[in-house]
Amino acid sequence: MQHFDPIESLANMRHEFGEHGGVNMSIETSTTFTVMDAETMPEIFQGHFGPEQGGCYLYGRHFNPTVYVLGRQIAALEGAESGYCTASGMSAIAGTVMQLCSSGDHIVSSSTVYGGTFALFKEYLPEKCGLSVSFVDAGDLSAVEAAFTERTKLLYVEAMSNPTLRVADIPRLAKIAHAHGAQLVVDNTFCPLILSPLQLGADIVIHSLTKFINGASDAIAGAVCGSTDFISSLMDLHQGSFMLLGPTMDPRVAYSISMRLAHLGLRVSEHSRRALTFASRLEELGLPVIYPGLPTHPDHTLLDGMRNQGYGWGGIFCVDLETSAEASTFMELLQNKDRFGLMAVSLGFFETLLSCSALSTSSEMTPEEQARAGIRPGLVRVSIGYTGSLEQRWSQMEDALRKMGRLPAGS
């Protein structure tokens, strides 16, 4: 793989000036757009004109200039030809799948995915759209290949699985998908900047921008990156999933997220630095911690061979407290006694967020499905923040563990 730096790619983009020459782009809040000549309107409806063809816009549900620029920026971060943004990560996933698949088609999915994605694949799409889905261990490449059928249109994985933090072997998964005439779709929400799936062979990359890319837990948003042809198909006036289903991003949200991209590299690096420090110290204490940056993690070498240097190993680690009761006690101490973090779902916030996945973001799965996915009842997912000093936060973590009797004697 040739060297690729997401931040360099973003910096090489043409700068978008504001309407009156401002150093920041303008926020275009119009729902509809005018044309100077009447004959231009039917040309836009026929797909002959658009943002890339004459700088033409039609209607906010189709393309919006502010959202369009953010899509180009996210595409630059991923090294994609094109990208566009949506009102949520789930709408980005659903729109992508429905664009690639028709009734009767088949999907192969990792068995360990975000609970909302699992429910979409297991229940909603089969019931409402006539799609079938096979869930497999994405780390078992022979099982992945065996799951393909002649109707398989896509292989879906998370770059780093939620919440078990297993890493997808993207180059080898891409080869399997392509050998069967299918496309590899990768959710890269946990690994912005760290992994560049398109550079590793994936066809389409999805983000929940709500998380690390936005970074402030104040906006819900999603993005899809891929070829120009695919992004254009999503916006087609006759059969485009984004155009017809309407998961439209508010331009004010697009502007807000765009303004935060300049310090994304700094944020991801600090999330990763703290996560590695905490995980290393917890492991030294003999506690059951999961983090891909640890040499003892089963995918450490795999991730090291794929990752972009300079952004670390990710801002999330997990601690296994065995039971949900112990997990709850741990989180309550950290939030209510030590002010270490907040019990809340989501991730990528500047404050630390704590959740017991089996009882929250993976609760759409049955206990049996959770077990197959490696989601244990007491697994606490920690999305580490960067407020306060590292040593202050570590002393708070130690205090909670000490109160639970989890620290070795003398520590």
Secondary structure as GFF3:
##gff-version 3
##sequence-region A 1 411
A	DSSP	alpha_helix	6	11	.	.	.	ID=ss1
A	DSSP	alpha_helix	40	45	.	.	.	ID=ss2
A	DSSP	alpha_helix	65	78	.	.	.	ID=ss3
A	DSSP	beta_strand	82	86	.	.	.	ID=ss4
A	DSSP	alpha_helix	89	100	.	.	.	ID=ss5
A	DSSP	beta_strand	106	110	.	.	.	ID=ss6
A	DSSP	alpha_helix	115	119	.	.	.	ID=ss7
A	DSSP	pi_helix	120	124	.	.	.	ID=ss8
A	DSSP	alpha_helix	125	129	.	.	.	ID=ss9
A	DSSP	beta_strand	132	136	.	.	.	ID=ss10
A	DSSP	alpha_helix	141	146	.	.	.	ID=ss11
A	DSSP	beta_strand	152	158	.	.	.	ID=ss12
A	DSSP	alpha_helix	170	179	.	.	.	ID=ss13
A	DSSP	beta_strand	183	187	.	.	.	ID=ss14
A	DSSP	three_ten_helix	197	200	.	.	.	ID=ss15
A	DSSP	beta_strand	204	208	.	.	.	ID=ss16
A	DSSP	beta_strand	222	226	.	.	.	ID=ss17
A	DSSP	alpha_helix	228	234	.	.	.	ID=ss18
A	DSSP	alpha_helix	241	245	.	.	.	ID=ss19
A	DSSP	alpha_helix	251	260	.	.	.	ID=ss20
A	DSSP	three_ten_helix	261	263	.	.	.	ID=ss21
A	DSSP	alpha_helix	264	284	.	.	.	ID=ss22
A	DSSP	beta_strand	289	290	.	.	.	ID=ss23
A	DSSP	alpha_helix	300	306	.	.	.	ID=ss24
A	DSSP	beta_strand	316	320	.	.	.	ID=ss25
A	DSSP	alpha_helix	324	332	.	.	.	ID=ss26
A	DSSP	pi_helix	333	337	.	.	.	ID=ss27
A	DSSP	beta_strand	342	343	.	.	.	ID=ss28
A	DSSP	beta_strand	353	356	.	.	.	ID=ss29
A	DSSP	three_ten_helix	357	359	.	.	.	ID=ss30
A	DSSP	alpha_helix	367	373	.	.	.	ID=ss31
A	DSSP	beta_strand	379	383	.	.	.	ID=ss32
A	DSSP	alpha_helix	390	403	.	.	.	ID=ss33
###
